[in-house]
């Protein structure tokens, strides 16, 4: 099937699963804590002044601090949900049993990359353990897949706990990416070559890979199982 036919299929309303890419993009990660702290300061200072003026014989902090705690616990969640609606990523994807289509509006004009499941798709999958606690819990796994068709390339990845990762169908296809120091000291030439290849893919994932939810990632793997030979 040609790329034009695949595009026409999506336009005609072929059953497709919408996929959010980079829901926690850089702008969200910066603004959520910034706005949370700003709101906390406003609530704290405003509350202190209000209690001081309206209640006598009581330390304002005794009444305001519990409110601060509620704001601290709940504001970040609410702000994040609002920002994700107001500031979506400029990339999105659609997944069907026919194709995977990724639209990138960071470029002008917008660029669409299509992977046609009915044609040959070269797949490379790898995984590694998160060793530093950031927004992703330490000990979780990153699972990544590179899809290559002709000159088109897509890298999709997600994060999940080790227990969830090990239950993923086709988990054995995800090659383990070892720390760079292990690769440099490895005397097995074949294993070292494979690790260098994985490191290059990991660098590409870091630069411009598309992060998706684990549910969408599993849906993509389900299509791989149906459409790509030897993926099970």
Z-matrix of the N, CA and C atoms (Angstrom, degrees):
N
C 1 1.462
C 2 1.517 1 109.26
N 3 1.326 2 117.46 1 133.37
C 4 1.457 3 121.15 2 -177.92
C 5 1.513 4 110.54 3 -75.93
N 6 1.344 5 115.12 4 162.99
C 7 1.462 6 119.65 5 178.51
C 8 1.512 7 110.76 6 -61.77
N 9 1.342 8 117.74 7 -37.59
C 10 1.463 9 120.28 8 179.52
C 11 1.517 10 111.23 9 -63.97
N 12 1.344 11 116.61 10 -38.55
C 13 1.465 12 119.93 11 179.34
C 14 1.519 13 111.20 12 -67.35
N 15 1.356 14 116.04 13 -38.56
C 16 1.457 15 119.35 14 177.84
C 17 1.522 16 110.20 15 -64.29
N 18 1.342 17 116.50 16 -43.99
C 19 1.467 18 120.74 17 178.29
C 20 1.509 19 110.73 18 -60.74
N 21 1.330 20 116.35 19 -42.38
C 22 1.461 21 120.11 20 179.32
C 23 1.521 22 111.11 21 -63.52
N 24 1.330 23 116.32 22 -35.12
C 25 1.461 24 119.98 23 178.33
C 26 1.511 25 111.78 24 -62.63
N 27 1.321 26 117.36 25 -42.98
C 28 1.454 27 120.33 26 176.95
C 29 1.522 28 110.76 27 -64.94
N 30 1.321 29 116.23 28 -43.89
C 31 1.468 30 120.37 29 -178.85
C 32 1.516 31 111.35 30 -62.77
N 33 1.343 32 116.83 31 -31.60
C 34 1.464 33 120.83 32 -178.76
C 35 1.519 34 112.36 33 -79.91
N 36 1.319 35 115.94 34 -0.50
C 37 1.458 36 119.02 35 175.62
C 38 1.509 37 114.68 36 94.19
N 39 1.331 38 116.91 37 24.07
C 40 1.464 39 119.33 38 177.13
C 41 1.527 40 109.17 39 -56.89
N 42 1.340 41 115.26 40 141.31
C 43 1.463 42 119.79 41 -177.06
C 44 1.515 43 109.88 42 -55.41
N 45 1.316 44 116.40 43 119.77
C 46 1.464 45 120.64 44 -176.83
C 47 1.519 46 109.48 45 -141.11
N 48 1.312 47 114.85 46 146.24
C 49 1.458 48 121.85 47 178.08
C 50 1.524 49 108.30 48 -96.86
N 51 1.343 50 118.21 49 117.61
C 52 1.460 51 118.97 50 176.60
C 53 1.526 52 110.24 51 -70.91
N 54 1.313 53 116.98 52 137.61
C 55 1.457 54 122.34 53 -177.92
C 56 1.519 55 109.88 54 -126.05
N 57 1.316 56 115.91 55 126.37
C 58 1.456 57 120.46 56 175.61
C 59 1.527 58 109.18 57 -82.96
N 60 1.315 59 115.36 58 134.69
C 61 1.456 60 121.42 59 178.10
C 62 1.518 61 109.66 60 -111.25
N 63 1.321 62 116.09 61 136.31
C 64 1.476 63 121.51 62 176.65
C 65 1.526 64 111.70 63 52.64
N 66 1.337 65 116.36 64 49.64
C 67 1.468 66 119.96 65 178.79
C 68 1.523 67 110.84 66 -58.25
N 69 1.343 68 117.09 67 -34.45
C 70 1.470 69 121.60 68 177.50
C 71 1.524 70 109.82 69 -100.42
N 72 1.331 71 115.76 70 56.04
C 73 1.457 72 118.69 71 -177.31
C 74 1.533 73 111.24 72 -70.67
N 75 1.326 74 116.16 73 174.01
C 76 1.463 75 121.96 74 -170.62
C 77 1.537 76 112.04 75 -56.42
N 78 1.318 77 117.36 76 -42.36
C 79 1.463 78 120.13 77 -179.36
C 80 1.518 79 112.25 78 -60.05
N 81 1.337 80 116.48 79 -41.08
C 82 1.463 81 120.88 80 178.40
C 83 1.519 82 110.19 81 -64.85
N 84 1.328 83 116.98 82 -45.04
C 85 1.466 84 120.79 83 -177.17
C 86 1.523 85 112.38 84 -64.60
N 87 1.323 86 117.01 85 -27.56
C 88 1.470 87 120.12 86 178.33
C 89 1.527 88 111.00 87 -83.92
N 90 1.324 89 116.70 88 -44.97
C 91 1.458 90 120.30 89 -172.90
C 92 1.522 91 114.02 90 -73.64
N 93 1.333 92 117.85 91 -34.62
C 94 1.470 93 119.32 92 -177.13
C 95 1.530 94 111.66 93 -59.36
N 96 1.341 95 120.60 94 -55.02
C 97 1.471 96 118.41 95 178.82
C 98 1.522 97 113.05 96 -66.21
N 99 1.341 98 117.22 97 -34.24
C 100 1.466 99 120.11 98 179.96
C 101 1.521 100 111.30 99 -63.39
N 102 1.334 101 116.45 100 -49.19
C 103 1.460 102 120.40 101 -179.59
C 104 1.523 103 111.63 102 -69.54
N 105 1.322 104 117.13 103 -32.69
C 106 1.463 105 120.20 104 177.76
C 107 1.520 106 110.57 105 -64.00
N 108 1.319 107 116.96 106 -46.16
C 109 1.471 108 120.73 107 179.02
C 110 1.524 109 110.51 108 -64.72
N 111 1.339 110 116.72 109 -41.56
C 112 1.466 111 120.24 110 179.43
C 113 1.527 112 111.07 111 -61.96
N 114 1.337 113 116.42 112 -44.64
C 115 1.462 114 120.01 113 179.01
C 116 1.524 115 110.91 114 -64.68
N 117 1.330 116 116.27 115 -39.69
C 118 1.462 117 120.45 116 178.96
C 119 1.525 118 111.06 117 -61.33
N 120 1.318 119 117.31 118 -41.75
C 121 1.465 120 121.04 119 179.26
C 122 1.526 121 110.94 120 -65.23
N 123 1.334 122 115.90 121 -42.91
C 124 1.466 123 119.58 122 179.55
C 125 1.522 124 110.50 123 -62.27
N 126 1.330 125 116.28 124 -46.55
C 127 1.468 126 120.35 125 -179.43
C 128 1.526 127 110.65 126 -63.99
N 129 1.325 128 116.67 127 -43.74
C 130 1.468 129 120.27 128 -178.19
C 131 1.529 130 111.18 129 -63.68
N 132 1.322 131 116.52 130 -51.85
C 133 1.460 132 119.64 131 -177.59
C 134 1.526 133 111.63 132 -65.76
N 135 1.331 134 116.14 133 -42.11
C 136 1.461 135 119.68 134 178.17
C 137 1.517 136 111.66 135 -64.66
N 138 1.326 137 115.65 136 -40.15
C 139 1.458 138 119.16 137 178.92
C 140 1.512 139 112.55 138 -66.39
N 141 1.316 140 116.79 139 -40.52
C 142 1.459 141 120.82 140 179.41
C 143 1.529 142 110.76 141 -61.02
N 144 1.324 143 115.55 142 -44.51
C 145 1.475 144 119.56 143 179.97
C 146 1.525 145 110.70 144 -66.12
N 147 1.332 146 116.62 145 -44.15
C 148 1.463 147 120.87 146 -177.62
C 149 1.526 148 111.45 147 -63.77
N 150 1.335 149 117.11 148 -45.28
C 151 1.467 150 120.41 149 -179.90
C 152 1.519 151 110.70 150 -67.21
N 153 1.308 152 117.06 151 -40.24
C 154 1.467 153 120.84 152 -179.93
C 155 1.522 154 111.54 153 -61.15
N 156 1.331 155 116.92 154 -34.76
C 157 1.460 156 121.17 155 -178.12
C 158 1.530 157 112.95 156 -82.80
N 159 1.316 158 116.56 157 -28.34
C 160 1.466 159 118.61 158 -171.79
C 161 1.530 160 114.60 159 -105.93
N 162 1.322 161 118.04 160 -19.90
C 163 1.460 162 120.95 161 -177.29
C 164 1.516 163 109.37 162 -123.63
N 165 1.345 164 115.29 163 125.09
C 166 1.458 165 119.63 164 -179.11
C 167 1.528 166 110.52 165 -101.21
N 168 1.321 167 114.65 166 148.39
C 169 1.461 168 120.53 167 175.19
C 170 1.516 169 114.51 168 76.53
N 171 1.319 170 117.24 169 12.32
C 172 1.459 171 120.78 170 -179.74
C 173 1.524 172 108.72 171 -127.51
N 174 1.294 173 115.79 172 134.50
C 175 1.467 174 119.44 173 175.02
C 176 1.530 175 108.66 174 -67.58
N 177 1.335 176 118.02 175 118.31
C 178 1.477 177 119.99 176 -176.87
C 179 1.527 178 113.39 177 -53.94
N 180 1.318 179 116.35 178 -32.39
C 181 1.458 180 119.18 179 -177.50
C 182 1.525 181 111.95 180 -62.77
N 183 1.331 182 117.48 181 -30.91
C 184 1.463 183 120.65 182 -179.44
C 185 1.530 184 111.73 183 -62.25
N 186 1.323 185 116.85 184 -31.69
C 187 1.456 186 121.02 185 -179.84
C 188 1.526 187 112.54 186 -92.96
N 189 1.304 188 115.57 187 -30.64
C 190 1.467 189 119.37 188 -174.38
C 191 1.524 190 112.49 189 -82.71
N 192 1.326 191 117.68 190 -35.74
C 193 1.462 192 119.99 191 -176.25
C 194 1.534 193 113.56 192 -59.25
N 195 1.359 194 119.13 193 -41.56
C 196 1.472 195 117.71 194 175.85
C 197 1.530 196 112.41 195 -60.90
N 198 1.334 197 115.83 196 -36.31
C 199 1.470 198 119.38 197 177.35
C 200 1.524 199 109.95 198 -66.40
N 201 1.335 200 115.89 199 -40.28
C 202 1.472 201 119.93 200 176.96
C 203 1.529 202 110.64 201 -56.86
N 204 1.326 203 115.72 202 -42.08
C 205 1.471 204 120.06 203 -178.13
C 206 1.520 205 110.55 204 -63.70
N 207 1.336 206 116.38 205 -42.79
C 208 1.465 207 120.42 206 178.96
C 209 1.526 208 110.29 207 -62.43
N 210 1.327 209 116.51 208 -43.75
C 211 1.462 210 120.89 209 179.40
C 212 1.524 211 110.38 210 -62.89
N 213 1.332 212 116.19 211 -44.14
C 214 1.458 213 120.77 212 -178.41
C 215 1.527 214 111.12 213 -61.48
N 216 1.326 215 117.04 214 -40.35
C 217 1.460 216 121.15 215 -177.30
C 218 1.529 217 112.91 216 -76.63
N 219 1.336 218 115.67 217 -35.07
C 220 1.461 219 118.51 218 -173.50
C 221 1.518 220 116.00 219 -101.03
N 222 1.326 221 117.25 220 -27.20
C 223 1.465 222 119.43 221 -174.32
C 224 1.520 223 112.24 222 -64.23
N 225 1.334 224 116.46 223 -43.36
C 226 1.459 225 119.03 224 -178.42
C 227 1.522 226 112.01 225 -58.59
N 228 1.327 227 116.13 226 -42.44
C 229 1.462 228 120.44 227 -179.81
C 230 1.526 229 111.28 228 -63.49
N 231 1.343 230 115.73 229 -46.29
C 232 1.460 231 120.04 230 -178.63
C 233 1.525 232 110.79 231 -66.57
N 234 1.330 233 116.87 232 -45.00
C 235 1.463 234 120.84 233 -179.45
C 236 1.526 235 110.67 234 -61.92
N 237 1.324 236 116.30 235 -40.92
C 238 1.473 237 119.74 236 -179.94
C 239 1.520 238 110.95 237 -62.13
N 240 1.332 239 117.31 238 -43.88
C 241 1.471 240 120.56 239 -179.82
C 242 1.524 241 110.90 240 -63.76
N 243 1.326 242 116.61 241 -40.48
C 244 1.467 243 119.97 242 -179.78
C 245 1.521 244 110.63 243 -66.86
N 246 1.333 245 116.70 244 -45.88
C 247 1.465 246 120.44 245 -177.85
C 248 1.521 247 111.71 246 -64.70
N 249 1.332 248 116.82 247 -36.41
C 250 1.464 249 118.75 248 179.99
C 251 1.525 250 111.14 249 -65.25
N 252 1.331 251 116.80 250 -27.76
C 253 1.461 252 119.27 251 175.79
C 254 1.515 253 111.31 252 -78.96
N 255 1.331 254 116.52 253 -39.12
C 256 1.460 255 121.24 254 -176.71
C 257 1.525 256 112.62 255 -81.31
N 258 1.335 257 116.96 256 -27.76
C 259 1.468 258 121.17 257 -174.73
C 260 1.529 259 110.86 258 -127.61
N 261 1.320 260 118.41 259 63.93
C 262 1.462 261 119.02 260 178.94
C 263 1.527 262 110.99 261 -67.92
N 264 1.306 263 115.44 262 157.83
C 265 1.462 264 120.39 263 174.92
C 266 1.521 265 109.49 264 -61.42
N 267 1.312 266 115.84 265 155.36
C 268 1.459 267 120.30 266 -179.47
C 269 1.532 268 111.69 267 -88.91
N 270 1.333 269 115.07 268 10.17
C 271 1.457 270 120.21 269 172.35
C 272 1.518 271 109.32 270 -120.22
N 273 1.298 272 116.16 271 145.35
C 274 1.460 273 121.22 272 175.38
C 275 1.515 274 108.22 273 -147.86
N 276 1.320 275 115.67 274 164.80
C 277 1.459 276 119.42 275 -178.68
C 278 1.521 277 110.39 276 -141.19
N 279 1.310 278 114.93 277 159.51
C 280 1.460 279 122.68 278 172.57
C 281 1.522 280 107.55 279 -132.47
N 282 1.314 281 114.90 280 133.65
C 283 1.460 282 121.15 281 -177.94
C 284 1.518 283 109.51 282 -120.36
N 285 1.309 284 115.94 283 128.64
C 286 1.462 285 121.01 284 173.90
C 287 1.520 286 108.54 285 -137.76
N 288 1.310 287 116.55 286 178.55
C 289 1.462 288 120.61 287 178.15
C 290 1.522 289 110.90 288 -75.96
N 291 1.338 290 115.45 289 -4.64
C 292 1.462 291 120.87 290 179.13
C 293 1.517 292 112.21 291 -98.23
N 294 1.339 293 115.93 292 -42.20
C 295 1.463 294 118.95 293 -174.51
C 296 1.525 295 111.11 294 -161.28
N 297 1.313 296 113.79 295 165.62
C 298 1.458 297 122.68 296 169.19
C 299 1.523 298 106.16 297 -113.66
N 300 1.326 299 116.85 298 123.90
C 301 1.464 300 121.33 299 -178.94
C 302 1.519 301 109.05 300 -120.07
N 303 1.315 302 116.87 301 125.08
C 304 1.463 303 122.52 302 178.31
C 305 1.524 304 108.71 303 -117.67
N 306 1.316 305 115.67 304 124.31
C 307 1.461 306 121.65 305 178.75
C 308 1.521 307 108.78 306 -106.05
N 309 1.316 308 116.52 307 127.16
C 310 1.461 309 123.00 308 -177.94
C 311 1.527 310 108.78 309 -115.47
N 312 1.347 311 115.53 310 105.59
C 313 1.464 312 120.43 311 -178.99
C 314 1.527 313 111.97 312 -93.06
N 315 1.318 314 116.97 313 8.55
C 316 1.456 315 119.67 314 174.03
C 317 1.522 316 109.98 315 -72.80
N 318 1.323 317 115.50 316 -21.11
C 319 1.457 318 121.26 317 -179.86
C 320 1.520 319 109.95 318 -103.43
N 321 1.309 320 116.28 319 151.13
C 322 1.460 321 121.36 320 178.03
C 323 1.520 322 108.68 321 -122.80
N 324 1.349 323 116.76 322 121.18
C 325 1.460 324 126.47 323 -3.19
C 326 1.530 325 111.95 324 -70.43
N 327 1.320 326 115.47 325 165.05
C 328 1.465 327 120.14 326 -179.87
C 329 1.532 328 109.67 327 -57.30
N 330 1.323 329 115.34 328 143.49
C 331 1.461 330 121.28 329 -176.84
C 332 1.522 331 110.07 330 -112.63
N 333 1.337 332 115.53 331 132.65
C 334 1.463 333 119.90 332 176.81
C 335 1.522 334 110.00 333 -112.02
N 336 1.318 335 116.16 334 132.85
C 337 1.453 336 122.25 335 175.82
C 338 1.523 337 108.51 336 -113.99
N 339 1.322 338 116.65 337 125.25
C 340 1.462 339 122.09 338 -177.05
C 341 1.520 340 110.65 339 -115.54
N 342 1.318 341 115.30 340 130.40
C 343 1.460 342 121.66 341 170.99
C 344 1.526 343 106.66 342 -111.29
N 345 1.326 344 116.33 343 114.14
C 346 1.468 345 122.75 344 -177.27
C 347 1.526 346 108.71 345 -90.13
N 348 1.330 347 115.96 346 112.48
C 349 1.462 348 119.93 347 -176.94
C 350 1.529 349 112.94 348 -66.43
N 351 1.324 350 117.28 349 -16.81
C 352 1.458 351 120.08 350 -178.46
C 353 1.529 352 112.25 351 -87.05
N 354 1.325 353 115.65 352 -1.27
C 355 1.456 354 121.21 353 175.03
C 356 1.537 355 108.44 354 -113.37
N 357 1.318 356 115.98 355 172.18
C 358 1.462 357 120.16 356 -178.90
C 359 1.532 358 110.36 357 -65.87
N 360 1.328 359 115.55 358 130.03
C 361 1.469 360 121.74 359 177.44
C 362 1.529 361 107.43 360 -124.53
N 363 1.304 362 115.68 361 125.22
C 364 1.464 363 120.55 362 175.30
C 365 1.527 364 108.83 363 -89.76
N 366 1.316 365 115.81 364 128.90
C 367 1.463 366 121.11 365 -173.72
C 368 1.522 367 110.01 366 -120.97
N 369 1.313 368 115.50 367 134.55
C 370 1.467 369 121.94 368 171.75
C 371 1.517 370 107.23 369 -130.18
N 372 1.322 371 117.74 370 127.55
C 373 1.464 372 121.62 371 -177.36
C 374 1.520 373 109.64 372 -125.60
N 375 1.316 374 115.53 373 142.09
C 376 1.465 375 119.70 374 178.20
C 377 1.525 376 110.23 375 -148.41
N 378 1.308 377 114.91 376 165.52
C 379 1.468 378 121.37 377 -178.88
C 380 1.518 379 109.49 378 -145.59
N 381 1.319 380 114.59 379 157.07
C 382 1.463 381 119.36 380 172.60
C 383 1.526 382 108.69 381 -156.20
N 384 1.300 383 115.14 382 156.90
C 385 1.464 384 121.34 383 -179.76
C 386 1.523 385 110.12 384 -88.66
N 387 1.317 386 115.93 385 135.62
C 388 1.464 387 121.24 386 176.36
C 389 1.526 388 107.93 387 -75.25
N 390 1.310 389 116.64 388 118.96
C 391 1.465 390 120.65 389 -173.06
C 392 1.526 391 113.08 390 -101.78
N 393 1.322 392 116.20 391 -10.73
C 394 1.467 393 119.55 392 177.57
C 395 1.517 394 108.95 393 -123.64
N 396 1.307 395 116.56 394 137.04
C 397 1.459 396 120.30 395 -179.13
C 398 1.526 397 109.24 396 -79.09
N 399 1.316 398 116.53 397 117.18
C 400 1.459 399 122.49 398 173.86
C 401 1.523 400 105.83 399 -125.27
N 402 1.313 401 117.49 400 -128.63
C 403 1.471 402 118.66 401 172.85
C 404 1.518 403 110.37 402 -75.79
N 405 1.334 404 116.25 403 -15.39
C 406 1.468 405 122.20 404 177.02
C 407 1.522 406 108.34 405 -103.09
N 408 1.328 407 118.74 406 128.52
C 409 1.468 408 120.54 407 -178.80
C 410 1.524 409 112.70 408 -57.72
N 411 1.304 410 115.62 409 140.36
C 412 1.461 411 121.10 410 176.17
C 413 1.529 412 109.24 411 -61.08
N 414 1.320 413 116.23 412 137.40
C 415 1.456 414 120.34 413 -178.98
C 416 1.515 415 113.97 414 96.15
N 417 1.341 416 117.79 415 -14.24
C 418 1.460 417 120.39 416 175.06
C 419 1.524 418 109.10 417 -71.61
N 420 1.329 419 116.26 418 166.25
C 421 1.456 420 121.79 419 178.73
C 422 1.526 421 110.26 420 -109.44
N 423 1.307 422 114.82 421 145.22
C 424 1.467 423 121.15 422 166.20
C 425 1.521 424 105.99 423 -99.87
N 426 1.331 425 116.86 424 125.45
C 427 1.459 426 122.81 425 174.55
C 428 1.521 427 107.51 426 -110.43
N 429 1.324 428 117.04 427 128.43
C 430 1.461 429 121.28 428 -176.28
C 431 1.518 430 110.62 429 -132.71
N 432 1.331 431 114.69 430 146.85
C 433 1.464 432 121.30 431 179.21
C 434 1.520 433 108.57 432 -134.52
N 435 1.327 434 115.90 433 130.17
C 436 1.461 435 121.68 434 171.74
C 437 1.521 436 108.35 435 -102.98
N 438 1.332 437 116.30 436 128.38
C 439 1.460 438 122.60 437 176.47
C 440 1.523 439 107.91 438 -113.60
N 441 1.322 440 116.24 439 125.76
C 442 1.465 441 121.15 440 -179.48
C 443 1.525 442 108.81 441 -126.33
N 444 1.332 443 114.97 442 129.92
C 445 1.465 444 120.94 443 176.61
C 446 1.530 445 107.89 444 -142.51
N 447 1.324 446 115.81 445 116.60
C 448 1.465 447 120.84 446 -173.83
C 449 1.536 448 108.19 447 55.75
N 450 1.320 449 117.72 448 -119.92
C 451 1.464 450 120.63 449 179.91
C 452 1.521 451 112.00 450 -101.47
N 453 1.309 452 116.92 451 7.83
C 454 1.459 453 120.92 452 -178.77
C 455 1.529 454 109.98 453 -95.91
N 456 1.307 455 115.50 454 139.41
C 457 1.474 456 120.59 455 -177.32
C 458 1.525 457 109.68 456 -140.20
N 459 1.317 458 115.62 457 138.51
C 460 1.460 459 122.41 458 178.03
C 461 1.523 460 108.09 459 -137.40
N 462 1.322 461 117.18 460 137.74
C 463 1.464 462 121.61 461 172.72
C 464 1.517 463 107.85 462 -122.85
N 465 1.332 464 115.59 463 119.30
C 466 1.453 465 122.80 464 178.02
C 467 1.522 466 108.73 465 -114.62
N 468 1.324 467 116.14 466 143.72
C 469 1.467 468 118.54 467 178.96
C 470 1.513 469 110.93 468 -151.19
N 471 1.329 470 114.65 469 163.57
C 472 1.459 471 121.10 470 178.26
C 473 1.518 472 108.61 471 -152.52
N 474 1.326 473 115.42 472 173.05
C 475 1.466 474 121.43 473 177.74
C 476 1.522 475 108.63 474 -123.71
N 477 1.321 476 115.69 475 142.75
C 478 1.457 477 120.26 476 175.02
C 479 1.525 478 108.99 477 -157.89
N 480 1.320 479 115.85 478 164.21
C 481 1.454 480 119.92 479 -179.98
C 482 1.521 481 109.85 480 -65.58
N 483 1.317 482 115.80 481 159.67
C 484 1.464 483 119.80 482 -179.41
C 485 1.525 484 110.75 483 -61.52
N 486 1.328 485 117.34 484 -38.22
C 487 1.464 486 120.39 485 179.65
C 488 1.526 487 110.74 486 -63.67
N 489 1.336 488 117.24 487 -40.94
C 490 1.466 489 120.60 488 178.26
C 491 1.528 490 110.52 489 -68.03
N 492 1.326 491 115.91 490 -41.78
C 493 1.469 492 119.91 491 -177.49
C 494 1.519 493 111.26 492 -61.46
N 495 1.320 494 116.72 493 -42.56
C 496 1.464 495 120.24 494 -176.28
C 497 1.525 496 112.54 495 -68.51
N 498 1.335 497 117.11 496 -16.05
C 499 1.461 498 120.70 497 178.39
C 500 1.531 499 112.19 498 -92.93
N 501 1.330 500 116.51 499 -4.46
C 502 1.464 501 120.33 500 -178.27
C 503 1.527 502 109.47 501 -66.50
N 504 1.318 503 115.92 502 131.51
C 505 1.459 504 120.16 503 177.23
C 506 1.528 505 108.81 504 -66.20
N 507 1.321 506 116.41 505 127.31
C 508 1.451 507 120.33 506 -176.67
C 509 1.517 508 113.17 507 88.44
N 510 1.330 509 116.20 508 13.65
C 511 1.471 510 120.50 509 -178.35
C 512 1.529 511 111.86 510 -57.42
N 513 1.321 512 116.53 511 -31.97
C 514 1.471 513 120.30 512 -178.61
C 515 1.525 514 112.01 513 -64.28
N 516 1.337 515 117.40 514 -18.35
C 517 1.459 516 120.61 515 179.59
C 518 1.523 517 113.13 516 -79.59
N 519 1.331 518 116.92 517 -10.71
C 520 1.456 519 120.17 518 -178.61
C 521 1.534 520 109.19 519 -88.31
N 522 1.310 521 115.52 520 106.58
C 523 1.461 522 120.03 521 179.15
C 524 1.522 523 109.71 522 -68.36
N 525 1.313 524 116.06 523 141.51
C 526 1.475 525 120.04 524 -180.00
C 527 1.522 526 110.14 525 -79.53
N 528 1.302 527 115.71 526 122.37
C 529 1.460 528 121.31 527 174.08
C 530 1.518 529 108.06 528 -85.01
N 531 1.293 530 115.89 529 117.19
C 532 1.465 531 120.62 530 -177.34
C 533 1.525 532 110.38 531 -88.94
N 534 1.336 533 117.69 532 157.12
C 535 1.463 534 120.43 533 175.25
C 536 1.528 535 110.71 534 -55.26
N 537 1.316 536 117.19 535 149.10
C 538 1.466 537 121.50 536 -175.92
C 539 1.524 538 111.70 537 -58.42
N 540 1.320 539 117.70 538 -35.86
C 541 1.469 540 119.02 539 -178.00
C 542 1.523 541 111.37 540 -65.79
N 543 1.356 542 116.96 541 -31.97
C 544 1.460 543 119.62 542 176.62
C 545 1.524 544 110.76 543 -69.87
N 546 1.338 545 116.30 544 -37.98
C 547 1.461 546 120.72 545 179.24
C 548 1.520 547 111.10 546 -64.06
N 549 1.326 548 116.28 547 -41.86
C 550 1.462 549 120.88 548 -177.73
C 551 1.524 550 111.90 549 -66.78
N 552 1.328 551 117.62 550 -29.97
C 553 1.466 552 120.88 551 -176.91
C 554 1.527 553 113.17 552 -96.06
N 555 1.334 554 117.08 553 -0.21
C 556 1.465 555 121.10 554 -176.89
C 557 1.533 556 110.03 555 -76.07
N 558 1.317 557 116.41 556 127.54
C 559 1.466 558 120.96 557 -179.55
C 560 1.531 559 112.66 558 -93.79
N 561 1.345 560 116.97 559 -7.17
C 562 1.459 561 121.28 560 176.31
C 563 1.531 562 107.25 561 -79.88
N 564 1.332 563 117.48 562 108.50
C 565 1.469 564 121.27 563 -172.89
C 566 1.523 565 112.35 564 -62.45
N 567 1.343 566 116.69 565 -39.92
C 568 1.467 567 119.33 566 -179.75
C 569 1.522 568 111.00 567 -66.60
N 570 1.324 569 116.79 568 -45.38
C 571 1.466 570 120.45 569 179.15
C 572 1.528 571 110.72 570 -64.70
N 573 1.333 572 116.78 571 -39.27
C 574 1.460 573 120.18 572 179.52
C 575 1.521 574 110.97 573 -64.50
N 576 1.343 575 117.12 574 -39.58
C 577 1.466 576 120.85 575 179.12
C 578 1.525 577 110.53 576 -64.76
N 579 1.350 578 116.17 577 -41.02
C 580 1.463 579 119.31 578 178.46
C 581 1.523 580 111.05 579 -63.74
N 582 1.325 581 116.32 580 -40.58
C 583 1.455 582 119.28 581 -179.81
C 584 1.528 583 112.04 582 -67.19
N 585 1.329 584 116.87 583 -36.83
C 586 1.466 585 119.11 584 176.86
C 587 1.522 586 110.58 585 -63.92
N 588 1.330 587 116.28 586 -37.36
C 589 1.466 588 119.78 587 176.59
C 590 1.525 589 110.64 588 -64.80
N 591 1.318 590 116.00 589 -43.37
C 592 1.464 591 119.74 590 178.82
C 593 1.528 592 111.33 591 -63.87
N 594 1.319 593 116.56 592 -37.43
C 595 1.461 594 119.88 593 178.51
C 596 1.523 595 110.95 594 -63.84
N 597 1.327 596 117.48 595 -38.79
C 598 1.463 597 120.19 596 176.72
C 599 1.526 598 110.65 597 -64.46
N 600 1.327 599 116.49 598 -40.54
C 601 1.465 600 119.79 599 177.24
C 602 1.523 601 110.98 600 -65.56
N 603 1.330 602 116.23 601 -39.80
C 604 1.457 603 119.91 602 179.36
C 605 1.525 604 110.80 603 -64.63
N 606 1.329 605 117.25 604 -38.56
C 607 1.469 606 119.86 605 175.41
C 608 1.527 607 110.44 606 -60.74
N 609 1.349 608 116.90 607 -40.75
C 610 1.469 609 121.14 608 178.24
C 611 1.521 610 110.53 609 -65.75
N 612 1.338 611 116.76 610 -40.08
C 613 1.474 612 119.54 611 177.05
C 614 1.514 613 110.95 612 -61.10
N 615 1.329 614 115.83 613 -43.35
C 616 1.456 615 120.73 614 -178.29
C 617 1.525 616 111.11 615 -63.17
N 618 1.342 617 116.64 616 -39.48
C 619 1.459 618 120.44 617 -176.98
C 620 1.522 619 112.14 618 -72.97
N 621 1.336 620 116.92 619 -45.69
C 622 1.465 621 117.05 620 -171.06
C 623 1.518 622 113.27 621 -149.77
N 624 1.333 623 118.01 622 23.95
C 625 1.456 624 119.57 623 176.02
C 626 1.520 625 111.01 624 -68.91
N 627 1.315 626 115.91 625 159.71
C 628 1.465 627 121.99 626 -178.86
C 629 1.526 628 109.57 627 -106.07
N 630 1.338 629 116.77 628 111.41
C 631 1.466 630 120.33 629 178.41
C 632 1.523 631 109.40 630 -82.47
N 633 1.319 632 116.13 631 130.93
C 634 1.457 633 121.36 632 177.93
C 635 1.528 634 108.63 633 -130.06
N 636 1.318 635 116.11 634 168.05
C 637 1.462 636 119.97 635 -179.75
C 638 1.527 637 109.41 636 -69.38
N 639 1.333 638 115.15 637 158.64
C 640 1.471 639 117.97 638 179.90
C 641 1.524 640 111.26 639 -65.41
N 642 1.342 641 117.69 640 -30.41
C 643 1.462 642 119.78 641 178.10
C 644 1.533 643 110.73 642 -65.77
N 645 1.339 644 116.29 643 -43.46
C 646 1.466 645 119.72 644 178.08
C 647 1.526 646 110.99 645 -68.14
N 648 1.319 647 116.57 646 -35.21
C 649 1.462 648 120.51 647 178.95
C 650 1.528 649 110.14 648 -64.02
N 651 1.325 650 116.59 649 -43.27
C 652 1.463 651 120.57 650 178.53
C 653 1.525 652 110.87 651 -64.95
N 654 1.337 653 116.81 652 -36.11
C 655 1.470 654 120.16 653 177.13
C 656 1.525 655 110.31 654 -64.42
N 657 1.336 656 116.87 655 -39.11
C 658 1.462 657 120.60 656 177.57
C 659 1.529 658 110.72 657 -65.21
N 660 1.335 659 117.01 658 -41.55
C 661 1.462 660 120.46 659 178.48
C 662 1.531 661 111.16 660 -63.58
N 663 1.322 662 116.38 661 -35.00
C 664 1.472 663 119.67 662 178.76
C 665 1.528 664 110.51 663 -62.93
N 666 1.336 665 116.48 664 -38.35
C 667 1.462 666 119.83 665 176.79
C 668 1.531 667 109.84 666 -67.42
N 669 1.323 668 117.25 667 -40.33
C 670 1.465 669 120.44 668 177.14
C 671 1.526 670 111.31 669 -57.30
N 672 1.322 671 116.08 670 -42.29
C 673 1.457 672 120.19 671 -178.99
C 674 1.528 673 111.23 672 -62.01
N 675 1.328 674 115.97 673 -35.88
C 676 1.461 675 119.30 674 -178.80
C 677 1.527 676 112.43 675 -80.44
N 678 1.328 677 116.70 676 -31.30
C 679 1.460 678 120.02 677 -168.60
C 680 1.523 679 115.75 678 -107.43
N 681 1.311 680 117.68 679 -24.04
C 682 1.466 681 120.26 680 -174.68
C 683 1.519 682 109.34 681 -109.75
N 684 1.324 683 117.51 682 121.58
C 685 1.474 684 120.35 683 -179.59
C 686 1.533 685 111.46 684 -59.04
N 687 1.315 686 114.71 685 147.07
C 688 1.474 687 122.61 686 174.95
C 689 1.518 688 113.31 687 70.00
N 690 1.324 689 118.77 688 8.71
C 691 1.457 690 119.06 689 175.47
C 692 1.517 691 107.44 690 -103.09
N 693 1.317 692 117.29 691 106.97
C 694 1.465 693 120.26 692 -179.61
C 695 1.514 694 109.06 693 -152.76
